[in-house]
Amino acid sequence: MKIDTHQHFWQYNQQDYGWMLPGMEILKKNHLPDDLGPLLQSIGFDGTVAVQARQILEETEWLLELADHHAIIKGVVGWVDLRSPELRAQLERFGPHPKLCGVRHVVHDELDDQFMLREEFMRGIKLLGDFNLTYDLLLFPKHLPVAHELVEKLPDQPFVLDHIAKPFIKDRQISPWDDDIRRLAAFPNVHCKVSGMVTEADWEAWQPADFRPYLDIILEAFGPKRIMLGSDWPVCTVAGTYAEVMQLGLDYIDQLSETEQAYILGNNAIHLYGLAGSEAKTKL
């Protein structure tokens, strides 16, 4: 089974999606499962992991309702208020749903670069273990040392790094992202999504070769058993078509064995997130 491990759905309105700036007009419309289905089929993929785009409980509820009605949605990474004293009640509400596989917070939009290390936030992440949920790390490169400290404190919690931490691909800047990635990858409970790269490159003039130095580091650091492939659709469409974006990853991993490719294209996600009826999520 091949899984696109990172994409979003929304019913567009300006209030909820104010982050869509000029130049992102292609995003300012509804993007729903019936739109994604043909795109998955066109590249021979079987399903997707839908990831939150709004930080409200209604977002998680809505995504799980979509998952109930659309078989292509194999898992949902939702949002709950990890700082709330009502967190356990929120997790008890959503946690029993078989397709809720993880939680995410838009950390890179927080003004405090040390946000992840706040006591109440770490306490919330610790509670995810009681519900067998992963935590997706949405970061900028400057947050990687903070993530290192967070993961070091929570060795039993499975983490997934989204978008390879959004390195400065357009500027061809590698350092210190490369060293920080290697330090984070040294923790076996951290996986990485190869996703969201084209939006960090030159939207109008990127070439596949622009991404190879970054992908080489990710492959070296995490290895095939801790990497997953995601499109970041529809956000990626500001810089390329769905097929073009996914082909970047597919072409890169063509150098690997069939077994290694199978890990990246689906098996890692199935076991880590507990997708598609697998018996249990990976115990790290």
Secondary structure as UniProt FT lines:
FT   STRAND          3..7
FT   TURN            14..19
FT   TURN            22..23
FT   HELIX           25..27
FT   HELIX           33..42
FT   TURN            43..44
FT   STRAND          47..51
FT   HELIX           57..69
FT   TURN            71..72
FT   STRAND          73..78
FT   TURN            82..83
FT   TURN            85..86
FT   HELIX           87..94
FT   TURN            95..96
FT   TURN            98..99
FT   STRAND          100..105
FT   HELIX           107..109
FT   TURN            113..114
FT   HELIX           115..117
FT   HELIX           119..128
FT   HELIX           129..131
FT   STRAND          134..137
FT   HELIX           141..143
FT   HELIX           144..153
FT   TURN            155..156
FT   STRAND          159..161
FT   HELIX           162..165
FT   TURN            169..172
FT   TURN            175..176
FT   HELIX           177..185
FT   TURN            188..189
FT   STRAND          190..194
FT   HELIX           198..200
FT   TURN            203..205
FT   HELIX           208..210
FT   HELIX           212..222
FT   HELIX           224..226
FT   STRAND          227..229
FT   HELIX           235..238
FT   HELIX           242..252
FT   HELIX           253..255
FT   HELIX           258..262
FT   HELIX           263..267
FT   HELIX           268..273
FT   TURN            276..277
//
